[in-house]
Amino acid sequence: MHIEVVPPSPARPAAASPRWLAHAPHRLMFFIGAANVLLAMGWWALWLVSARWGLWSMPQLAVPPGWLHAFLMQYLVLPSFVFGFLLTVFPRWMGLPDLERWHYLPVGAGLMGGQLAILLAAAGWEAGLTVGLWMALAGWSAGLAILGRLVADEQGRTWHALSCFAALVLGWLGVAMFLAFVLGAPAQWAFASIKLGGFGLLLPVYATVAHRMFPFFAGNAVPGYRPWRPLGWLAALWALALAHLGLELVHGYAWLWLADAPLLVLTGWAVVRWWPRRNPTGTKMPGLLAVLFVGTLWLPVTFALYLVQSLTYLLGGEFILGRAPMHALFVGFFGSLLVAMVTRVTQGHSGRPLRMYGIAWFAFVAVQVVATVRILADVLPDPGLWQALAAVGWLLALSPWVARIGHIYLTPRRDGRPG
């Protein structure tokens, strides 16, 4: 039996300091992501409340607010965590040396500076949108350059790294297309950018990390567990995600079911195969593992909703679910695994026990409620009310969690190890 021993905390804990952020890529990028989670959703909540109740007026934007919200979440908020994770694990997956701080500091500066400038644009600074997009593109370019060099050094032998890198290339293209739209390109460029963010970038990255890491985590925690990680599953998901993306780009909504029905089967089968069965010793699945699989359940739910939407549109020409399927993916799947994976990485890389704690449980459960409310908002009367409540609920769900993990990144590891 493996017993994890965590050294006791020092009598006088070290004072929090920003200098600790540069000690590891996950510290810097997760801190930026945590700040971005609240900043971006804080602005969006203010906009939704303003639109619903008219309690105050929001500055006019050069782009539709909904498009800006989609861009921020897909290309600055969640990618901050994605880059933090991949800049940490790529060298380990490939057996290469860890990255130095000069590798990842430019990535963090671009993503944080880009988000701040864009939010200043939302507050009235006209040039902020263009400045922020250029900064975001610079941060993305720095991240791709570093990770691409690792892939080249290893000669592309790690398929999971290649899969994530391919998705990041599509993400870079999405950022560039949105910038081109702001600089004068047709609105179709912004539409394509928004669609690329979900099915070209985030879904493949999340699915790739789940495919590699979740069976590994389960194998370490559950006696007798048999990992299931066929590369054919990952290749099929890529093909179907790109098929869904292609149909969306040409507005082929009546035919999305051709991709979404097999995606429902594929993701449902993965949940079944990954989920640990009861083992002979009767060991319970740890909470930090359970939240990964509960979060993954949102994938088949997402594609069931997309399937219903597509078939209904094929038969009657109506979008009866609105953006509910998309928010099942973004809030349900991406949001749940954000809390689960970041909690796991933060606990392990700060010398703390690998377990869910009270604030993390609150955040995870609250995200399930927020996802449900946001999905129902598109079918309930007065959708603006429920959308605003879901946005405020997101802030309430994640604020305590963000405060805790943010403090951890500003302090040294408990076990005295570097990183």
Secondary structure, DSSP 8 states (H G I E B T S, - for coil): ----------SS-----GGGGGGSHHHHHHHHHHHHHHHHHHHHHHHHHHHHH-SS-----SS-HHHHHHHHIIIIIHHHHHHHHHHHHHHHHHT-----HHHHHHHHHHHHHHHHHHHHHHTT-TTHHHHHHHHHHHHHHHHHHHHHHHHHHTTT--HHHHHHHHHHHHHHHHHHHHHHHHTT--HHHHHHHHHHIIIIIIHHHHHHHHHHHHHHHHHHHSTT------HHHHHHHHHHHHHHHHHHHTT-GGGTHHHHHHHHHHHHHHHHHHS----TT-----HHHHHHHHHHTHHHHHHHHHHHHHHHHHHHS--TTTTHHHHIIIIIIIHHHHHHHHHHHHHHTTT--SS--HHHHHHHHHHHHHHHHHHHHTTSSSHHHHHHHHHHHHHHHHHHHHHHHHHHHTS--TT----
